Each structure stands twice: as C-alpha cells, then as structure tokens.
Amino acid sequence: MTKVEKALSVLLNGGYFREMLEKNSYTKREVFVSRLFDKDNRVVKGIGTATFLDMKNDLIRDYSCPSFSSFCKIYRHK
C-alpha cells in the first residue's frame, strides 16, 4: 500500500490533514508542517507534507481551525 492509498483510507474514515506552523526542535525556527490525523485526533506516522502535496487537489479546505491559531488550515476529503 502506497502512502497516498494509506492517507486516502484514513481520510475516508474521518481523518484530516492539518497544515500549521510548528517550532522546529533543532533550529528553533517556525516552519509549516502538514500532518495527517486519524478520526481519534492521533498523528499518523510516516505521512506528511509530500503526501499532502500529492493529494491536495483531491482535498477540500475546512474552516474549523482552532480560534487560537491564525496559521492553521484543515483539509478533508471531498
């Protein structure tokens, strides 16, 4: 199973991608990261920005970001 197939499976079962600023623990700089979360809000290991960019055309933006973050975008399956 490829990473895109695994991500699609998670998305179809209620998961979502979240793109937001996080502080890099090594450089201490803020960088945008994309993480895939399952329906229980746990990070799915091994799937990140490259897979997100491959799938971005098949996703729809959701505006339900937490109010504390102005640098957050959530994407769900169409």
DRENPA-3360 file (N, C-alpha, C; in nm, 2 decimals, always signed):
BEGIN
1 = MTKVEKAL = +0.09/-0.12/+0.00/+0.00/+0.00/+0.00/+0.09/+0.12/+0.00 ~ +0.06/+0.22/-0.09/+0.14/+0.34/-0.10/+0.10/+0.44/+0.01 ~ +0.18/+0.54/+0.03/+0.14/+0.64/+0.13/+0.01/+0.71/+0.09 ~ -0.01/+0.74/-0.04/-0.13/+0.81/-0.08/-0.25/+0.72/-0.06 ~ -0.24/+0.59/-0.08/-0.35/+0.50/-0.06/-0.38/+0.49/+0.09 ~ -0.27/+0.48/+0.18/-0.29/+0.48/+0.32/-0.36/+0.61/+0.37 ~ -0.31/+0.72/+0.32/-0.37/+0.85/+0.36/-0.52/+0.86/+0.32 ~ -0.55/+0.81/+0.20/-0.69/+0.82/+0.15/-0.78/+0.73/+0.24;
9 = SVLLNGGY = -0.73/+0.62/+0.28/-0.80/+0.53/+0.37/-0.83/+0.60/+0.50 ~ -0.73/+0.67/+0.55/-0.75/+0.74/+0.68/-0.85/+0.85/+0.66 ~ -0.84/+0.93/+0.55/-0.93/+1.04/+0.52/-1.08/+0.99/+0.50 ~ -1.09/+0.88/+0.44/-1.23/+0.83/+0.42/-1.29/+0.78/+0.54 ~ -1.21/+0.75/+0.64/-1.26/+0.70/+0.77/-1.27/+0.82/+0.88 ~ -1.27/+0.94/+0.83/-1.29/+1.05/+0.92/-1.17/+1.13/+0.96 ~ -1.05/+1.10/+0.90/-0.93/+1.17/+0.93/-0.92/+1.30/+0.85 ~ -0.81/+1.37/+0.88/-0.79/+1.50/+0.81/-0.65/+1.54/+0.82;
17 = FREMLEKN = -0.61/+1.62/+0.72/-0.47/+1.68/+0.72/-0.48/+1.82/+0.79 ~ -0.38/+1.85/+0.86/-0.37/+1.98/+0.92/-0.24/+2.04/+0.89 ~ -0.24/+2.16/+0.83/-0.12/+2.24/+0.79/-0.11/+2.36/+0.88 ~ +0.00/+2.36/+0.96/+0.02/+2.48/+1.05/+0.16/+2.50/+1.09 ~ +0.19/+2.61/+1.15/+0.32/+2.65/+1.20/+0.36/+2.57/+1.32 ~ +0.48/+2.51/+1.32/+0.53/+2.44/+1.44/+0.67/+2.49/+1.46 ~ +0.72/+2.49/+1.58/+0.86/+2.52/+1.61/+0.95/+2.40/+1.59 ~ +1.05/+2.41/+1.50/+1.14/+2.30/+1.48/+1.23/+2.29/+1.61;
25 = SYTKREVF = +1.24/+2.17/+1.66/+1.31/+2.15/+1.79/+1.46/+2.16/+1.77 ~ +1.51/+2.15/+1.65/+1.65/+2.16/+1.63/+1.70/+2.30/+1.60 ~ +1.63/+2.37/+1.51/+1.67/+2.50/+1.47/+1.60/+2.61/+1.55 ~ +1.49/+2.58/+1.62/+1.41/+2.67/+1.70/+1.34/+2.77/+1.61 ~ +1.33/+2.74/+1.48/+1.25/+2.83/+1.39/+1.11/+2.77/+1.36 ~ +1.02/+2.86/+1.33/+0.89/+2.81/+1.30/+0.88/+2.77/+1.15 ~ +0.82/+2.66/+1.12/+0.81/+2.61/+0.99/+0.67/+2.55/+0.97 ~ +0.62/+2.56/+0.84/+0.49/+2.50/+0.82/+0.51/+2.35/+0.80;
33 = VSRLFDKD = +0.42/+2.27/+0.87/+0.42/+2.12/+0.85/+0.28/+2.08/+0.82 ~ +0.27/+1.97/+0.76/+0.15/+1.90/+0.73/+0.14/+1.77/+0.80 ~ +0.04/+1.75/+0.87/+0.03/+1.62/+0.95/-0.11/+1.56/+0.92 ~ -0.11/+1.43/+0.91/-0.24/+1.35/+0.89/-0.28/+1.30/+1.03 ~ -0.41/+1.33/+1.06/-0.47/+1.29/+1.19/-0.58/+1.19/+1.16 ~ -0.59/+1.09/+1.24/-0.70/+0.99/+1.22/-0.82/+1.05/+1.29 ~ -0.93/+0.97/+1.29/-1.06/+1.02/+1.34/-1.05/+1.04/+1.49 ~ -0.95/+0.98/+1.56/-0.93/+1.00/+1.71/-0.83/+1.11/+1.74;
41 = NRVVKGIG = -0.80/+1.19/+1.64/-0.70/+1.30/+1.65/-0.56/+1.26/+1.69 ~ -0.52/+1.14/+1.64/-0.38/+1.10/+1.66/-0.31/+1.11/+1.53 ~ -0.18/+1.15/+1.54/-0.10/+1.17/+1.42/-0.07/+1.03/+1.36 ~ -0.08/+1.02/+1.23/-0.05/+0.90/+1.15/+0.10/+0.91/+1.11 ~ +0.18/+0.82/+1.16/+0.32/+0.83/+1.14/+0.36/+0.80/+0.99 ~ +0.46/+0.87/+0.94/+0.51/+0.84/+0.81/+0.44/+0.91/+0.69 ~ +0.34/+0.99/+0.72/+0.26/+1.06/+0.62/+0.27/+1.21/+0.65 ~ +0.33/+1.29/+0.56/+0.34/+1.43/+0.59/+0.32/+1.52/+0.47;
49 = TATFLDMK = +0.41/+1.61/+0.45/+0.40/+1.72/+0.35/+0.40/+1.66/+0.21 ~ +0.49/+1.57/+0.18/+0.50/+1.52/+0.04/+0.37/+1.45/+0.00 ~ +0.31/+1.37/+0.09/+0.19/+1.30/+0.06/+0.07/+1.41/+0.05 ~ +0.08/+1.50/+0.14/-0.03/+1.61/+0.14/-0.02/+1.68/+0.00 ~ +0.09/+1.72/-0.05/+0.10/+1.79/-0.17/+0.06/+1.70/-0.29 ~ +0.08/+1.57/-0.28/+0.04/+1.48/-0.39/-0.12/+1.48/-0.39 ~ -0.18/+1.49/-0.28/-0.32/+1.48/-0.27/-0.40/+1.61/-0.26 ~ -0.34/+1.72/-0.26/-0.40/+1.85/-0.23/-0.52/+1.88/-0.32;
57 = NDLIRDYS = -0.51/+1.84/-0.45/-0.62/+1.87/-0.54/-0.75/+1.79/-0.51 ~ -0.73/+1.68/-0.44/-0.84/+1.60/-0.40/-0.90/+1.63/-0.26 ~ -0.85/+1.73/-0.20/-0.90/+1.77/-0.07/-0.97/+1.90/-0.07 ~ -1.05/+1.92/+0.03/-1.13/+2.05/+0.04/-1.09/+2.12/+0.17 ~ -1.08/+2.25/+0.17/-1.04/+2.32/+0.29/-1.16/+2.33/+0.38 ~ -1.13/+2.31/+0.51/-1.23/+2.32/+0.61/-1.19/+2.44/+0.70 ~ -1.29/+2.52/+0.74/-1.25/+2.64/+0.81/-1.28/+2.63/+0.96 ~ -1.27/+2.50/+1.01/-1.29/+2.48/+1.15/-1.16/+2.48/+1.24;
65 = CPSFSSFC = -1.07/+2.56/+1.21/-0.94/+2.57/+1.28/-0.97/+2.62/+1.42 ~ -0.88/+2.58/+1.51/-0.89/+2.64/+1.65/-0.88/+2.79/+1.65 ~ -0.95/+2.86/+1.73/-0.95/+3.01/+1.73/-0.82/+3.06/+1.77 ~ -0.74/+2.99/+1.85/-0.61/+3.04/+1.89/-0.50/+3.04/+1.78 ~ -0.53/+2.98/+1.67/-0.42/+2.97/+1.57/-0.47/+3.04/+1.44 ~ -0.40/+3.14/+1.40/-0.43/+3.20/+1.27/-0.35/+3.15/+1.16 ~ -0.26/+3.05/+1.19/-0.18/+2.99/+1.08/-0.21/+2.84/+1.07 ~ -0.34/+2.81/+1.07/-0.38/+2.67/+1.06/-0.48/+2.65/+0.95;
73 = KIYRHK = -0.46/+2.54/+0.87/-0.56/+2.51/+0.77/-0.59/+2.36/+0.78 ~ -0.71/+2.32/+0.78/-0.75/+2.18/+0.79/-0.81/+2.14/+0.65 ~ -0.77/+2.02/+0.61/-0.82/+1.97/+0.48/-0.88/+1.84/+0.50 ~ -1.00/+1.82/+0.44/-1.07/+1.69/+0.45/-1.09/+1.64/+0.31 ~ -1.13/+1.51/+0.30/-1.16/+1.45/+0.17/-1.29/+1.51/+0.11 ~ -1.30/+1.53/-0.02/-1.41/+1.59/-0.08/-1.53/+1.50/-0.07;
% end
